[in-house]
Structure formats: C-alpha cells, structure tokens
C-alpha cells in the first residue's frame, strides 16, 4: 500500500508537520479532480461565453454576461424557458452533473479525493434572514455518502462566497467585484455559513477538509484588499473551531492562489491543522516551479496542496510525480466539461452539447433570436440528460499519465526526482531544464536550439519544449529512475536509445517493486542510430521503479514506454 492508495482513505485527514496523514497516522498524498461546474457552473466550460470578455482589457470592469456563471445561467434559463421551468433547474443540474457513477469511476481509476466546489447561495438563501437551503445540503450529503462508499476524501470548496470573493466569474458573485471583502454583511454571512458546515459535518470523517475560500482577490484592482484576507482567516478559523476541531483547513493566498505573502503566522493555533493551498496551471515540470511554495511550507511547517491546476498529460505526469516527493498532492481542474470546439474547457469526462445548441449560443453571446419557450425547454432538457455520466466519454489516456499507470510514454528527461546519480554536468542545457540535478541533457539529433531572440531572417518561429527536444545522456556511473503504478497485468517496458560516438554502452536495468521484488538484466546499446530496446517485462504489482544504470560507455535516451 503506497501513500496514494485509497486504502489509506480512513479516518479524519489531518496535518503532521509538512505532510497529510489519515486516522492511523499514515501519510496520504491526495490525487483527485475538482468537480467544476457542479454547484458552481462556469460558462466557458459548458457551451456559454468565453472565460474573459472579448474586446476588453482584463482590468476593465464588466458586468456579468449571460450564461457566464451560476446566477446568470439561472437568469438565462428563465429568459429562454420561463420562470416555472427555471425554478428548480439548478437542482436538476446538480443532481445529474454528479451521480454515483462519477464517484465510482474516480475510485476505479485510482483517485483518492475530489474537490467539491459550492456556491454559498445554494446553501444560504440570499434573503435578509438567515435561511438554510436544505435542498443544497441534501445534494451534498448524497455525494458525501457516495464518497464514503467508494473511499474518496471530499474537500468542501467555497468557490462562491456571499457577494463574491475573487472578482472573477468563477465566484458566482453579483458582479466582478470582491463584495465579501468590502461588505460587513457579506463577510459575516460567509463566516456563518462555515459555522453551519462545521456544525453539520464535524463528525463526518469522509470530508477530507474545508477549503475556506477559492482564489480570493484575483481580479483587477484587488491588491489593496490583500491584508483583509489574512484578517478574514484569523476571524473565521476560531469560529469554525468552536464547533469542529477534527477537520483540516486549506488556506489559499491571493491572486489566483499563488501569492504566498499572507502565510506569515500560525492561522490555527488551537489545532495546527491547516495546509497551504495553491493553484498552478501550465507549469514547467521541474522542482524549481515548486520553490516559492516550498519556502513558505518550511517556514510555517505545514503541507502544500495543489488544489487546482493542470497542463498537458505528460507535463502533469512529471510535475505531480516530482511534487509527490515532497508529499504534495493535487486536484486537477476539471473532471467534466462540454465537448465543445468553441469552448475552453478541458475535462477528462466530456459530454455532448444539445444538437440544437447553436441558436442558444448565438442568443447567449451575441443577442441573436431567442428560441421559443418550448424549443428552449427541449434543448435544456437534452443538456440535463447529456451531462449524466452514462452519456459521457472518458479521456482514459490522460488518467494513465496523471496516475502513472501503464499506457504512457515519458520523455527520458522526466526521471523521478531524487533518483538521478550524476557525475555533475556543469554546462546545463539550452532550456535550463532541471539543471540542479547535474544530469547531461542535450538536444536530440536534428533538433535546433530554441530561439530566445527574434531575428529578421523571416524564418518561422519553431515550437520548442524541453520534454520533446531534449534527450538524457548517461555516462558511466550515472543512473535515472522512472516509476509506474497499478500494473494489473504484464507490462512491457521499452526505450528509444542510441550510443554516443559509436561506442558501445553497457547498461544495467534494475526493477524494484513496492513489496521488495527485484528484477535485473543487462543490455548493450550499439550504433548511433536510434533504436527501440526492451528494458523489462514487469509482473502485476502496485508499484515498480525502473532504474537505468550506465555501467560502461555512454548512451542517449529519448523516451521510455510502459505498454498497456
């Protein structure tokens, strides 16, 4: 059993120094998905408007657009389908968007957690009185029951606080301003809602943690309010702890959860049960992209969780494996989105838009003719059916990369962090990629170096990437390792290799399983032409580490493949 296993989803998740542990005190590294668009839909992922306003600068104030966020989605449905139809649309949406099949599939794939984004108005009515919306709690309770059944830690994510906290469409706010930080009433209602969650779920161990507020103060002109974020946490956390001393708290910094400046003191002195929660998209898959977070983590002696983010599958596979070396887990955004060539979502689960969606899109985006009430109701009914898991397609290969399962090809330069043994290559590489390892990484044969300066030669700019352009050169005494998990049947491991300068390279392949099984073989790399070599045949097992050891001579390695 490794630290990613669902067998470790057991008892309250809490922090112990810079790691998360379960009820037995065993390390847990969260691997999961954010359930985007569930209770907090965003138009750019579901067939609505683009993420950012066209023909406007990011710093320009703009009112919410049709079908851009949950509240304008409801307004748009009312315009299209009538008030009676729209009255319970969000309830039908939430029930269909996440079903037992979604949670079961996550577990079957091998994930151990899910981040559940919620909008406050679906739990606390936007009325002068404090009125709890029991339908919202009932839907959440059902999902938590499924999470417990399939052993998936659920993180409750306040994605949309009262009034809005991000100054972005994702906060389901009244407009694109952070009213929760400027209005005492909205601030107090946010705290009251967390007190209610604490009262209701204090004894619910399957709730892995409380994500107190998503991407606070990330829109334009918010910097002056950043000191208020720390004050908010300082007031909120003691009020949660009056009712709940069991649950881990995740705290996000400002500016898309990447500003670490507020983490300068102990936020949970009573329980010391909190972690730093950052978001990170389109990273460079190397340890230096973790440095700013690691520094704050060491200073406060709390874990880091990458609670939202993602990039290309290969990048994810390397970066999240490096992060796991420091017991840092992840939640990728987003589990499900529309299969929409005009959209921007990248869900691993995809659903089809209704076949007559284009007139609706034209109405939403450009004020085109509104389809009739009956036509619109038919289209929206089709949408509600399409989002159910049984009608969706799954991008399985992406999951293989995320979870390091057979069916993937890794660039040789994507070796496990800390596995390398180098003679110390002093000169770096054209990309400055992972230079701290001392490994020699050179351009593949025929690949030109990246352009850092545009020169007037009219030559087209070449796309360049260290993962596609670099190979790993191993010299005598050097080595690198690659991990594969969840090997359910025999797995053939191959690599693309060539010798250097015509010299033969003698290589030892060492394969070690989680339970201590060891396989060893030797091979000789001949010729400077790239060729495929079989490295190993792995038996079924929870985890294998394949180490390539250069015993004599030298060779270049382009990639390693774990067949499914």
Secondary structure in CASP SS format (residue, H / E / C, confidence):
PFRMAT SS
TARGET T0000
AUTHOR 0000-0000-0000
METHOD secondary structure of the structure
MODEL  1
X C 1.00
X C 1.00
X C 1.00
X C 1.00
X C 1.00
X H 1.00
X H 1.00
X H 1.00
X C 1.00
X C 1.00
X C 1.00
X C 1.00
X C 1.00
X E 1.00
X E 1.00
X E 1.00
X C 1.00
X C 1.00
X E 1.00
X E 1.00
X E 1.00
X C 1.00
X C 1.00
X C 1.00
X C 1.00
X C 1.00
X E 1.00
X C 1.00
X C 1.00
X C 1.00
X E 1.00
X E 1.00
X E 1.00
X E 1.00
X C 1.00
X C 1.00
X C 1.00
X C 1.00
X C 1.00
X C 1.00
X C 1.00
X E 1.00
X H 1.00
X H 1.00
X H 1.00
X C 1.00
X C 1.00
X C 1.00
X C 1.00
X C 1.00
X C 1.00
X C 1.00
X C 1.00
X C 1.00
X C 1.00
X C 1.00
X C 1.00
X C 1.00
X C 1.00
X C 1.00
X C 1.00
X C 1.00
X C 1.00
X C 1.00
X C 1.00
X C 1.00
X C 1.00
X C 1.00
X E 1.00
X H 1.00
X H 1.00
X H 1.00
X H 1.00
X H 1.00
X H 1.00
X H 1.00
X H 1.00
X H 1.00
X H 1.00
X H 1.00
X H 1.00
X C 1.00
X H 1.00
X H 1.00
X H 1.00
X H 1.00
X C 1.00
X C 1.00
X H 1.00
X H 1.00
X H 1.00
X H 1.00
X H 1.00
X H 1.00
X H 1.00
X H 1.00
X H 1.00
X C 1.00
X C 1.00
X H 1.00
X H 1.00
X H 1.00
X H 1.00
X H 1.00
X H 1.00
X H 1.00
X H 1.00
X H 1.00
X H 1.00
X C 1.00
X C 1.00
X C 1.00
X E 1.00
X E 1.00
X E 1.00
X E 1.00
X E 1.00
X E 1.00
X E 1.00
X H 1.00
X H 1.00
X H 1.00
X C 1.00
X E 1.00
X C 1.00
X C 1.00
X C 1.00
X C 1.00
X C 1.00
X C 1.00
X C 1.00
X E 1.00
X C 1.00
X H 1.00
X H 1.00
X H 1.00
X H 1.00
X H 1.00
X H 1.00
X H 1.00
X H 1.00
X H 1.00
X H 1.00
X H 1.00
X H 1.00
X H 1.00
X H 1.00
X H 1.00
X H 1.00
X H 1.00
X C 1.00
X C 1.00
X E 1.00
X E 1.00
X E 1.00
X E 1.00
X E 1.00
X E 1.00
X E 1.00
X E 1.00
X C 1.00
X C 1.00
X C 1.00
X C 1.00
X C 1.00
X C 1.00
X C 1.00
X C 1.00
X H 1.00
X H 1.00
X H 1.00
X C 1.00
X C 1.00
X C 1.00
X C 1.00
X C 1.00
X C 1.00
X C 1.00
X H 1.00
X H 1.00
X H 1.00
X H 1.00
X C 1.00
X H 1.00
X H 1.00
X H 1.00
X H 1.00
X H 1.00
X H 1.00
X H 1.00
X H 1.00
X H 1.00
X H 1.00
X H 1.00
X H 1.00
X H 1.00
X H 1.00
X H 1.00
X H 1.00
X H 1.00
X H 1.00
X C 1.00
X C 1.00
X C 1.00
X C 1.00
X C 1.00
X E 1.00
X E 1.00
X E 1.00
X E 1.00
X E 1.00
X C 1.00
X C 1.00
X C 1.00
X C 1.00
X C 1.00
X C 1.00
X C 1.00
X C 1.00
X C 1.00
X C 1.00
X C 1.00
X H 1.00
X H 1.00
X H 1.00
X H 1.00
X H 1.00
X H 1.00
X H 1.00
X H 1.00
X H 1.00
X H 1.00
X H 1.00
X H 1.00
X H 1.00
X H 1.00
X H 1.00
X H 1.00
X H 1.00
X H 1.00
X H 1.00
X C 1.00
X C 1.00
X C 1.00
X C 1.00
X C 1.00
X C 1.00
X E 1.00
X E 1.00
X E 1.00
X E 1.00
X E 1.00
X C 1.00
X H 1.00
X H 1.00
X H 1.00
X H 1.00
X C 1.00
X C 1.00
X C 1.00
X C 1.00
X C 1.00
X C 1.00
X C 1.00
X C 1.00
X C 1.00
X C 1.00
X C 1.00
X C 1.00
X C 1.00
X C 1.00
X C 1.00
X C 1.00
X E 1.00
X E 1.00
X E 1.00
X E 1.00
X E 1.00
X E 1.00
X E 1.00
X E 1.00
X C 1.00
X C 1.00
X C 1.00
X C 1.00
X C 1.00
X H 1.00
X H 1.00
X H 1.00
X H 1.00
X H 1.00
X H 1.00
X H 1.00
X H 1.00
X H 1.00
X H 1.00
X H 1.00
X H 1.00
X H 1.00
X H 1.00
X C 1.00
X C 1.00
X C 1.00
X E 1.00
X E 1.00
X E 1.00
X E 1.00
X E 1.00
X E 1.00
X E 1.00
X C 1.00
X C 1.00
X H 1.00
X H 1.00
X H 1.00
X H 1.00
X H 1.00
X H 1.00
X H 1.00
X H 1.00
X H 1.00
X H 1.00
X H 1.00
X H 1.00
X C 1.00
X C 1.00
X C 1.00
X C 1.00
X E 1.00
X E 1.00
X E 1.00
X E 1.00
X E 1.00
X C 1.00
X C 1.00
X E 1.00
X E 1.00
X E 1.00
X C 1.00
X C 1.00
X C 1.00
X C 1.00
X C 1.00
X C 1.00
X C 1.00
X C 1.00
X C 1.00
X C 1.00
X E 1.00
X E 1.00
X E 1.00
X C 1.00
X C 1.00
X C 1.00
X C 1.00
X C 1.00
X H 1.00
X H 1.00
X H 1.00
X H 1.00
X H 1.00
X H 1.00
X H 1.00
X H 1.00
X H 1.00
X H 1.00
X C 1.00
X C 1.00
X C 1.00
X C 1.00
X C 1.00
X C 1.00
X H 1.00
X H 1.00
X H 1.00
X H 1.00
X H 1.00
X H 1.00
X H 1.00
X H 1.00
X H 1.00
X H 1.00
X H 1.00
X H 1.00
X H 1.00
X H 1.00
X C 1.00
X C 1.00
X H 1.00
X H 1.00
X H 1.00
X C 1.00
X E 1.00
X E 1.00
X C 1.00
X H 1.00
X H 1.00
X H 1.00
X H 1.00
X H 1.00
X H 1.00
X H 1.00
X H 1.00
X C 1.00
X E 1.00
X C 1.00
X C 1.00
X E 1.00
X E 1.00
X E 1.00
X E 1.00
X C 1.00
X C 1.00
X C 1.00
X C 1.00
X C 1.00
X C 1.00
X C 1.00
X C 1.00
X C 1.00
X E 1.00
X C 1.00
X C 1.00
X C 1.00
X C 1.00
X C 1.00
X C 1.00
X C 1.00
X C 1.00
X C 1.00
X C 1.00
X C 1.00
X C 1.00
X C 1.00
X H 1.00
X H 1.00
X H 1.00
X C 1.00
X C 1.00
X E 1.00
X E 1.00
X E 1.00
X E 1.00
X C 1.00
X C 1.00
X C 1.00
X C 1.00
X C 1.00
X C 1.00
X C 1.00
X C 1.00
X C 1.00
X C 1.00
X C 1.00
X C 1.00
X C 1.00
X C 1.00
X C 1.00
X C 1.00
X C 1.00
X C 1.00
X C 1.00
X C 1.00
X C 1.00
X C 1.00
X H 1.00
X H 1.00
X H 1.00
X H 1.00
X E 1.00
X E 1.00
X E 1.00
X E 1.00
X E 1.00
X E 1.00
X C 1.00
X C 1.00
X C 1.00
X E 1.00
X E 1.00
X E 1.00
X E 1.00
X E 1.00
X E 1.00
X E 1.00
X E 1.00
X E 1.00
X C 1.00
X C 1.00
X C 1.00
X E 1.00
X E 1.00
X E 1.00
X E 1.00
X E 1.00
X E 1.00
X E 1.00
X E 1.00
X E 1.00
X C 1.00
X C 1.00
X C 1.00
X C 1.00
X C 1.00
X E 1.00
X E 1.00
X E 1.00
X E 1.00
X E 1.00
X E 1.00
X E 1.00
X E 1.00
X E 1.00
X C 1.00
X C 1.00
X C 1.00
X C 1.00
X E 1.00
X E 1.00
X E 1.00
X E 1.00
X E 1.00
X E 1.00
X E 1.00
X E 1.00
X C 1.00
X C 1.00
X C 1.00
X C 1.00
X C 1.00
X E 1.00
X E 1.00
X E 1.00
X E 1.00
X E 1.00
X E 1.00
X E 1.00
X E 1.00
X C 1.00
X C 1.00
X E 1.00
X E 1.00
X E 1.00
X E 1.00
X E 1.00
X E 1.00
X E 1.00
X E 1.00
X E 1.00
X E 1.00
X E 1.00
X E 1.00
X C 1.00
X E 1.00
X E 1.00
X E 1.00
X E 1.00
X E 1.00
X E 1.00
X E 1.00
X E 1.00
X E 1.00
X C 1.00
X C 1.00
END
